[in-house]
Amino acid sequence: MFGSKTSKINDIVPEKSYELIMENKDNPDFVILDVRTPGEFSESHLEGAELLNYQSPDFKDKVQELDKNKTYLVYCRSGMRSAAGADLMVKLGFENLYNLVGGIMGWESCGLPVK
C-alpha cells in the first residue's frame, strides 16, 4: 500500500540544510556525515563533516559503531549514495536522519560554503 510506511529520513534542500547546520553548530549530538570517497572528500566538503565512505566494504560495520541517539545530516555528491546510506542507517535503528537533496553539487550550486 502506498504511503503506509513512515520514513525516518527527512529529505532536506541545501538552503534548509545550511540553516540546520547553523542552528546545530555547537550541538555535539548533530553530525554531518559525508559518505563519499576520501578523494572526493579531499576536493571539498562541508565544514565539520566526518567521512564515512559508502563504497568501503566495512561501511555497515562503521555505521553500527555510530551513536544511534545523535542526529545525522548525510550527504554525498548528488544525493544517491546518501539516500542509500541513510536507508541502511534506518534499517540499523537510526531515527534522526536528514538526507541532503542534490548532495554537495546542489549545495555548491546554491553558493553555500565548502572547505
C-alpha positions as CSV (number, residue, x, y, z in Angstrom):
1,M,0.0,0.0,0.0
2,F,1.4,3.4,-1.0
3,G,2.2,5.9,1.8
4,S,1.8,3.4,4.6
5,K,5.5,3.4,5.6
6,T,6.6,6.2,7.9
7,S,10.1,7.3,6.9
8,K,12.7,8.3,9.4
9,I,14.7,10.1,6.7
10,N,14.0,13.7,6.2
11,D,15.0,14.9,2.7
12,I,16.2,18.5,3.0
13,V,17.2,21.0,0.4
14,P,20.6,22.8,0.6
15,E,19.3,26.1,2.0
16,K,17.4,24.4,4.8
17,S,20.5,22.1,5.4
18,Y,22.6,25.2,5.9
19,E,20.1,26.6,8.4
20,L,20.0,23.3,10.2
21,I,23.8,23.2,10.4
22,M,24.0,26.8,11.7
23,E,21.3,26.0,14.3
24,N,23.3,23.0,15.5
25,K,27.0,24.1,15.0
26,D,27.6,23.8,18.8
27,N,25.5,20.7,19.3
28,P,27.6,17.6,19.9
29,D,24.6,15.4,19.1
30,F,24.4,16.7,15.5
31,V,26.8,15.1,13.0
32,I,27.4,15.9,9.3
33,L,28.2,12.7,7.6
34,D,29.9,12.7,4.2
35,V,29.5,9.2,2.6
36,R,31.7,10.0,-0.5
37,T,35.2,8.6,-1.2
38,P,38.3,10.0,0.5
39,G,39.3,11.6,-2.8
40,E,36.0,13.4,-3.2
41,F,36.2,14.5,0.4
42,S,39.7,16.0,-0.1
43,E,38.4,18.0,-3.0
44,S,35.7,19.8,-1.0
45,H,33.4,19.0,1.9
46,L,31.0,20.7,4.3
47,E,32.8,22.2,7.3
48,G,32.8,19.9,10.2
49,A,31.9,16.8,8.2
50,E,33.0,13.3,9.1
51,L,34.0,11.0,6.3
52,L,32.4,7.5,6.1
53,N,32.9,6.1,2.6
54,Y,29.7,4.4,1.5
55,Q,31.7,2.3,-1.1
56,S,34.0,0.9,1.6
57,P,33.5,-2.8,2.4
58,D,33.3,-2.0,6.1
59,F,30.7,0.8,5.7
60,K,28.0,-1.2,7.5
61,D,30.3,-2.1,10.4
62,K,31.4,1.6,10.7
63,V,27.8,2.8,10.8
64,Q,27.0,0.3,13.5
65,E,29.7,2.0,15.7
66,L,27.9,5.4,15.4
67,D,25.7,6.7,18.2
68,K,22.0,6.0,17.3
69,N,20.8,8.8,19.6
70,K,22.5,11.5,17.6
71,T,21.1,13.4,14.6
72,Y,22.8,12.9,11.3
73,L,22.8,15.1,8.1
74,V,24.0,12.6,5.4
75,Y,25.3,13.8,2.1
76,C,27.3,12.6,-1.0
77,R,28.0,14.1,-4.4
78,S,24.4,14.1,-5.8
79,G,22.2,12.5,-3.2
80,M,22.1,8.9,-4.4
81,R,24.7,7.3,-2.0
82,S,23.5,9.4,0.9
83,A,19.9,8.2,0.4
84,A,21.1,4.6,0.3
85,G,23.4,5.2,3.3
86,A,20.5,6.8,5.3
87,D,18.2,3.9,4.3
88,L,20.8,1.4,5.7
89,M,21.0,3.6,8.9
90,V,17.3,3.3,9.4
91,K,17.5,-0.5,9.0
92,L,20.2,-0.5,11.7
93,G,18.0,1.5,14.1
94,F,18.8,5.2,13.5
95,E,15.8,7.5,13.7
96,N,17.1,11.1,13.3
97,L,18.3,11.4,9.8
98,Y,18.5,14.1,7.1
99,N,19.5,13.5,3.5
100,L,20.9,16.4,1.6
101,V,18.9,16.6,-1.6
102,G,21.2,17.2,-4.5
103,G,24.3,16.4,-2.5
104,I,27.3,18.7,-2.4
105,M,26.7,19.5,-6.1
106,G,23.3,21.0,-5.1
107,W,24.9,22.7,-2.1
108,E,27.6,24.3,-4.2
109,S,25.2,25.4,-6.9
110,C,23.4,27.4,-4.2
111,G,26.6,29.2,-3.4
112,L,26.9,27.7,0.0
113,P,30.4,27.4,1.6
114,V,32.6,24.3,1.4
115,K,36.1,23.5,2.8
